[in-house]
Amino acid sequence: NIKLKFISIKKSTKEFFKKLFKMKLDRADALNKINKTILQEHGKPVTEYSLLKDCELDSLGYLLLWIYIENDIIVPDELDEVFFTEEYVDNINYKTYTVKELLDKLEELYYVR
């Protein structure tokens, strides 16, 4: 019986925690965590209205930023599902992609841990 409850919770993790804690994305907290990672990778902090490229990360820095976002800032709908896929990240136009767009996407898909 306990096993079945765990499985049903895992299948709808996002809904479960949203209902339990009434959680939603804290944009300021998410931005602070993103900037912390950017600084660790020797980039420049950004605001919500900056272009993502303004952080001046190299390709390894961007890779680590996306990994950090996927694994440490947020929890996906399914624990093993990846939302920021290689295809999604490869199709980002860094010349026009804003941090606001990133936070909007996070708000759409996740909640802050």
C-alpha positions in Angstrom: 0.0 0.0 0.0 2.8 2.4 0.9 4.6 1.6 -2.4 1.5 2.4 -4.4 1.1 5.8 -2.8 4.8 6.6 -3.5 4.3 5.6 -7.2 1.2 7.8 -7.5 3.0 10.7 -5.9 6.0 10.3 -8.3 3.7 10.4 -11.3 2.3 13.8 -10.5 5.2 15.3 -8.4 4.6 18.9 -9.5 0.9 18.9 -8.8 1.4 17.1 -5.5 3.9 19.6 -4.2 2.0 22.6 -5.6 -1.1 21.5 -3.7 0.7 20.6 -0.6 2.9 23.7 -0.3 1.1 26.0 -2.8 4.4 26.6 -4.3 5.2 28.5 -7.5 8.4 29.8 -9.0 10.1 32.5 -6.9 11.6 34.4 -9.8 14.0 36.4 -7.7 15.3 33.3 -6.0 15.7 31.5 -9.3 17.6 34.5 -10.7 19.9 34.6 -7.7 20.7 30.9 -8.1 21.3 31.4 -11.9 23.6 34.3 -11.1 25.5 32.3 -8.5 26.2 29.7 -11.1 27.2 32.3 -13.7 29.6 33.9 -11.2 31.1 30.4 -10.4 31.7 30.0 -14.1 33.5 33.4 -14.3 30.6 35.2 -16.0 28.8 38.4 -15.3 25.5 38.6 -13.3 22.4 39.3 -15.3 19.0 40.9 -14.6 15.6 39.6 -15.7 15.7 42.0 -18.6 19.3 41.1 -19.8 20.0 39.0 -22.8 21.3 35.6 -21.6 24.5 36.2 -23.6 25.3 39.3 -21.4 26.6 36.9 -18.8 29.5 36.2 -21.1 29.9 32.5 -20.4 32.0 30.3 -22.7 30.4 27.1 -24.1 31.4 25.0 -21.1 29.9 27.7 -18.8 26.6 27.5 -20.7 26.6 23.7 -20.5 27.1 23.8 -16.8 24.5 26.5 -16.4 21.9 24.4 -18.2 22.8 21.3 -16.2 22.5 23.3 -13.0 19.1 24.7 -14.0 17.8 21.2 -14.9 19.1 19.5 -11.8 19.4 21.9 -8.9 17.0 24.9 -9.3 13.8 23.1 -10.2 12.0 19.8 -10.1 10.3 18.6 -13.4 6.9 17.1 -13.7 8.4 13.6 -13.8 11.5 13.0 -11.8 13.3 11.4 -14.8 12.1 13.8 -17.5 14.4 16.4 -19.1 12.8 19.6 -20.3 15.8 21.6 -21.3 16.8 19.0 -23.9 19.9 19.2 -26.2 17.5 20.2 -29.0 15.9 23.0 -27.0 19.3 24.4 -25.9 20.8 24.1 -29.4 17.9 26.1 -30.9 18.2 29.0 -28.6 19.2 32.2 -30.3 21.5 33.7 -27.7 21.6 37.0 -29.5 17.9 37.6 -28.6 17.1 35.1 -25.8 16.4 37.1 -22.6 16.7 35.9 -19.0 13.0 36.8 -18.7 12.2 34.2 -21.3 14.2 31.7 -19.3 12.4 32.5 -16.1 9.1 32.4 -17.9 10.0 28.9 -19.2 11.0 27.8 -15.7 7.7 29.2 -14.3 5.8 27.2 -17.0 7.5 23.9 -16.3 8.8 23.8 -12.8 8.7 25.1 -9.3 11.8 26.1 -7.2 13.1 23.4 -4.9 
